Amino acid sequence: MKDKVVVITGASSGIGEALARRYAAAGSRVVVAARRVDRLEKLADELGNDLIFAVRTDVTNPEDCRMLVEKTVSRFGRIDVLINNAGISMRAIFEEVDLSVLHRLMDVNFWGTVYCTKYALPWLLKSKGTVAGIISIAGHVGLPGRTGYAASKFAVRGFLDTLRIENLKKGLHVLVVAPGFTASEVRFSALNAHGNQQGESPRDENKMMSAETCAGHIFRAIKKRKRELVLTFTEGKLTVFLGKWWPSLLDKLAYNHMAKEPDSPFR
C-alpha cells in the first residue's frame, strides 16, 4: 500500500483514526476527513504532514464530499482507496423515538457513504481501486433499540453490493465490513429518543475488540481485495449464520442480549 492514496471518513477517532495510523505506517498518502478538524490536524502533526492531509468534512453535506475529493486529487493526483467509515448510532425503541433521529442516522450513515462514493467513483475506476463501507452486524440482522442504525447499515450494504455488480467488469473492488462490537466513541455519541447524545456507553468497552485490531483486519481485507469481512466469532460470524439459518432463535437471542444492557428500554 506504499504511496497509495487513501481517503478515510470519520477519521477523528475510533476505527477511522486507527485506519489512518495503519495506512500511514504502510507509507500510504492518507486523507483524513471529519467534522472535528482540530483532531485531524493533531493527527497530521503527529504522523507527519507529508503523509496525512486533513480535510474538514461533514458527510451529510454533498458539497463537502465533493470538495473532499477535489482537494484530494489536487493534492495527490489520484484516489486508490475510499473508506466510508463516518457513522453515528442510536439507542431507543421505535415506538418512542423522534423521527428526526432516524433521518439523522440515514443522512450520516447512508447518504454520507453515497455522496463520498459518487464523487470519488470516477477516480476509483481510473485506478481500479477500492471503495469500502464500514457497516456493522446491524447491517446483517436487526438490533432492537437501533432501528435507524440497522436500517442505515442495511441500506449501505445494499448500495455497495449493487455497486460491485454494476462495476463487475471495470476492475472496481468493493468491500463491505461488518465489525462486531468495537471499542470506540460511537456508543458515547449515540442518539437517544430525542436526538441528544447519550453521553455514556451501555457496554463494557474494555471487553470489546480494539479499534487498532479492527483496523488491521480491514487493512488486510482491502489489500487482498475481499468482498466481505465479518469480524468476531460470537457477535459477528455466528450472528450472521443464525440470521440465515435460524432467524427465529436469533430474534430471541438479540432481544435478550439487548435487554441486559443498563437502562435497557426492554426491561
N, C-alpha and C positions, 0 to 999 in steps of 0.2 A: 504493500500500500504506500510505499515511499513516493512522495511527490504527487500523489493523488489528491484531488480537491474534493473535500468532504464538507457538506453543509448539514448542520445539526440544529434542529429547532428545540426549544425548551432546554437550552444548554446551560442555564444559570444554576442548576442544582441537580441532584439525583442521577438518574441514568444518563441524561444528556451531558452533564458535566463529566461523568466518568467516561463516556464515549469520547469526548473531546480530549481528555487526557490520554486515552488509549491510542487514538489516532495520531496525536502529536508525538507520542513516544515511538510510533512507527515511521515518523518522518513525513506524514501527510500534511497538506495545507488545509487547515481546519477553519471553517467559517461557523462561528457560534452565534446563534440567534435567540433572543428572548426579550421580554419587556424590561427586565431588570438589568439595564446596561451597565450599572456600576459593578455588578458581579461578573459580567462578561469581561469588562476591562481589567478587573483584578485578575481573572483567569489568564487573560492575554499577557499581562505583565509578568505573571508567574512562569508561564510556559514559554514565553518568547514571542514577541510581536511579529517575528518573521514567519512563525508557524500558525499563529492564531489571529484571525481577523474577526472582530466583534461588530455585529450589526444589530442595533435595536430593532426588534420586530414584534409586532402584535399580529399573530397569525389569523386573527378574526378580521383583519383589515386586508383586503386583496391588494391594495396599493402597497402596503408594507411588504407583502410577499413578493410582489413584482420587483420592488426596489432591492430586496434581499438578493434575488437572482441577478439583477443588473449590476449591483455592487460587487458580487462575487465574480462575475465574468469580467468586469472592468479590472478587478484586482489580479485575478489569476488566469483569465482567458478560457476557462473551461469549468465544467462540473462533472465529476465522476461518480459521486455518491450523494444522495439526498436521504437523510434520516428524519422522518417525520415523528418526532418524539414529544412535542409540546402537547400537554393534556391536563385536564383537571378531572376531579372525581366529585361524587356527591354521596350523601347518606341521609335518606329519608324515604318513607314509603310513598308510592304514587298517590294514594288517597289524600295525603296531607301536603304534598309538595306544590309549590307555586310553579306554574307553567313556564315562567321566565327562567327558572333554573334549568329546565330541560333544553330551552333554547340556547342558553349559555354553554351547556355541555356540547351540543351539536356544533355551535359556532367554533369552539376551540378545537375539539377533538376531530370532528368530521370535516367541516369546512376549512379549517386550518390546513389539514392534510391535502384537501382538494386544491386549494389556492396555490400552495407551495409547489405541488406536483405539476399543476398546469403550466406555471411559468418556467419551471426547471426542465420540463419534459423535452423540449427541442434540443437542449444541451446534453441531456442524458442519452437521448437517441443517437446523437452525434458521437458520443464517447462510448456507446454501448455499455452504459454504466448501470448503476443500481438505484432503485427507489425502494426504501424500506419504511414500513409503518410499525410503530410500537403500539400494539393494541393491549390485550390483557386476556386472561382466561375468561373474563366477562365478555369478550368478543366471540367466544365459542358457546358459552352457556349463560343463561340469565342468572344474575345475582340479586337476591331480594334486597330491597333498600337501595338499589343502584340502578333503577330503571333507565334514567337518562344516560348514565355511564355505559351500561350494557348496550343500549340502543346505538349510541355513537360508535362504540367499538365494533359492533356487528356491521355497521354501515361502512366503516373504514375497511374491514376485511372484505366485504363485497365489492367495494370500489377497487381495491388493489388486486384482488383475484381477477376481476374483469379486465383491468388494465394489462395484466400479464397476458391474458389471452389475446387481446387486441394487438399486442405488440410481439406476438409469438415469433414472428419471422424477421423482427427488426433488431434482435440482439439485446433487448432491454431485460435486465434482471430485476425481478420484483420479489421482495422478501416480506413476509408478514410474521412479526414477532409477538408471541404471547407469553410474557413473563408470568410467573406466579407472584405471590405477594413479595415485593422487593422493598427493602428499606429505602425510603426517600421522603420528600416533603409532601407527597401527593395527598396523604390522608390528613395531614395538618391543615392543608388549604382546601380540603373537600367542602363543598357547599352543603348547608343544611336545607331544611324545607323552605326557608325564607330567603335563601340566596346568600347567607352570611357564611364566612369560613368557620368551620367547627373548632379550629384552633388547637386541637389535640388529636392524637391517634387513638382509635379504639383498640389497637392491637399492640403487641409487644414487638417493637421494631428490631430488637436485638436478636430475635429468633428467625428473622427473615433473611433471604438471600441478599447479599450486599449489592449495592449499585455497581461496584467495581467488577464483581463476579459476573453479574448480568451483562455488563458492557463487553467483557471478554468473550462471552458466548456469542453475542451479536457480531462482534468484530470478526470472529472466525466464520460465522454463517455467511456474512457478506463476502468474505474472501473466497469461500467455497461455492458461492452463488447458489445457496439453498433457497428453496421456495417458501419454507415454513420452519419456524423454530418455536417449540413449546417448551418452556422451562419449568423445572422442578417436577418431581415424580407425582407425589400425592395431590398437590394443589393444581398441577398442570396436566401432565400426561394422563394420569388416572381419571381426572375430571373430564377431560375431552373424550376419553374412551367410554366412560359411563354415559356421557351425553349422547353418544351414538348408539350404544347397545343396551343401556338400561336407564333410560331417561326418568322414569317414574321414581326409581331409587335415588337418582341424583337430585331430583326436586326435594325430596325429604332430607337428604344429607345437607344440601345447601341451606335449606330453611333452618335446620337445627344448628348448623355451624354459625350462621349469622346471628341466631338468637342468643348465642353465648357471649356476644360482644357486650362490653359495658354500655348501659343505657340503650340497649337494643330496642327498636320500635316493635319487635315481635314478642316481647315479654308481656 
